[in-house]
Structures are given as structure tokens and as C-alpha cells.
Amino acid sequence: MSKYNYETAYEKLEEIMKTLEAGSLPLDESLRLYEEGIKMYRICSGLLEKAQLKIAKLVDKDGEWIEENFNVQED
């Protein structure tokens, strides 16, 4: 399990992007930060994917509440 939650990983990713965009680092440091940025992106992406799997909705079907998967395109 990652030591990062979504907010922490996203903030770290933003920090890395700003540093890389400044363009003032040596190549080896830029590559190290790029790799760390990819790691933060994957953490964020994975956490969002897990959250999406947990989202459901309750629907009234003939007076009975049932749980259905939540689909953004449909709702």
C-alpha cells in the first residue's frame, strides 16, 4: 500500500511539474524527478480508479431500493 493519499500524491506531482517546467535542473536530476512524477501519476490514477469502483447509486425499482453501478455518461 502506498504511503500517499490522493491529495498528497497530487500535490507532489504538481510540485514536480513546476520544478521541471522551470528548466533549471541538470539532466540527471530532471530524469529523477520525471520518474518520481510518473510514480505520483500512477498513484493518483490508481486511487481514482479504486474510488470509481466504489461509487454506486440507489435506485427505486417497484418500491424496493437496489444498488446499481454509477455511470457518469448515463447520469
N, C-alpha and C positions, 0 to 999 in steps of 0.2 A: 504494500500500500504506500502511496506517495505521502511525503510529509507536507505536501502543498494542498491547500484547498483551492477552489477555482479563483477566488479573488486574489489570493497571494500569488498564484502562478500567472494570472493575467497582469498583475502589477509588475511582476518581474519581467514578463515578456515585453511590456511597454517600455520599461527602463532599458532593456537590452536594445530594443529597436531605436530608441532615441540616441543611445550611445553609438550604435553602428551608423546611424544616419549622419552623425556629426563628422564621421570620416577621419578622425584624428588618431586612431589607434594603429599600431603596427599590424601587419598581416596576420601573424600568429595569434595575437590577442583577438583580432576580428574574427578569425576562424573559431576560436574557443567560444566566444560569445554567440556566434551564429549557431554552433552546435547546442549550446545551452538554450538558446531561443527556440530551436526545434523541439527540444525536450519539453520546454514550457508549453509550446503549442500543442504537443501531443497530450500533455496532462490536461490542459483545458478542454481539448476536443473529447478526450475520454470521459471526463467528468460531465460534460454536456450530454454526451451520448447516454451515459448511465441515468442522468436526470430525465431525459426524454423517455426512457423505458419505464420510468416510474409514474409518469403522468397518465392519468386516466380520467374519465368523466362518468358521472352517474346519469343514467337515462331512465325515464319513467316508461316502462313497457307494460301496458294494460294494468296499471296500478301497482306494479312491482318495480322497485328500483334495482337496476342491474348496472354493473360496471363494464364500460367499453373502453378500448384504447382511444386516446385522444389523437386526432389527426388534424394538424394545423391547416392543411389545404381544404378540408371539408368544413371546419368550424370557423 
